[in-house]
Amino acid sequence: MVMGLLARWWRAAVQTARLAIGIPDYDNYVEHIQRNHPERLPMSRDEFFHERMMARYGKGRSRCC
């Protein structure tokens, strides 16, 4: 019981840290697709990271100081 609680806390802490520094969470994405969109095939890990980086830094995105 305590180990399960600790494991859930650790996963939440890791996900929060990744989001804080801008690293998308592939495992969370796959769980979401499987749970909410079972008819869709999840992107591969490489496709996912490429799509996330394009969404953040890709064409049409202008970053200004």
C-alpha positions as CSV (number, residue, x, y, z in Angstrom):
1,M,0.0,0.0,0.0
2,V,2.7,2.5,1.0
3,M,4.8,1.4,-2.0
4,G,1.9,2.0,-4.4
5,L,1.3,5.4,-2.9
6,L,5.0,6.3,-3.2
7,A,5.1,5.0,-6.8
8,R,2.1,7.2,-7.8
9,W,3.7,10.2,-6.0
10,W,7.0,9.6,-7.9
11,R,5.3,9.3,-11.3
12,A,3.4,12.6,-10.6
13,A,6.6,14.3,-9.5
14,V,8.4,13.2,-12.6
15,Q,5.6,14.3,-14.9
16,T,5.5,17.7,-13.2
17,A,9.2,18.1,-13.5
18,R,9.1,17.2,-17.2
19,L,6.3,19.6,-17.9
20,A,8.2,22.4,-16.0
21,I,11.2,22.1,-18.2
22,G,9.3,21.4,-21.4
23,I,9.8,17.7,-22.0
24,P,6.6,16.1,-23.2
25,D,5.5,12.9,-21.5
26,Y,5.1,10.1,-24.1
27,D,3.9,7.5,-21.7
28,N,1.1,9.8,-20.5
29,Y,0.2,10.5,-24.2
30,V,-0.1,6.8,-25.0
31,E,-2.2,6.1,-21.9
32,H,-4.5,9.0,-23.0
33,I,-4.9,7.7,-26.5
34,Q,-5.6,4.1,-25.4
35,R,-8.1,5.3,-22.8
36,N,-9.9,8.0,-24.7
37,H,-9.4,7.2,-28.4
38,P,-9.1,3.4,-28.7
39,E,-9.8,3.5,-32.4
40,R,-6.6,5.6,-33.0
41,L,-3.1,4.2,-33.1
42,P,-0.7,6.2,-31.0
43,M,2.2,7.9,-32.7
44,S,5.7,6.3,-32.3
45,R,7.9,7.9,-29.7
46,D,9.9,9.7,-32.5
47,E,6.8,11.0,-34.2
48,F,5.4,12.2,-30.8
49,F,8.6,14.1,-29.9
50,H,8.8,15.6,-33.4
51,E,5.2,16.7,-33.3
52,R,5.6,18.3,-29.9
53,M,8.8,20.1,-30.9
54,M,7.1,21.4,-34.1
55,A,4.1,22.6,-32.0
56,R,6.4,24.4,-29.7
57,Y,9.1,25.7,-32.0
58,G,8.0,24.9,-35.6
59,K,6.8,27.0,-38.5
60,G,4.7,29.9,-37.8
61,R,6.1,30.2,-34.3
62,S,8.0,33.4,-33.8
63,R,9.8,33.9,-30.5
64,C,10.7,37.4,-29.6
65,C,12.9,38.6,-26.7
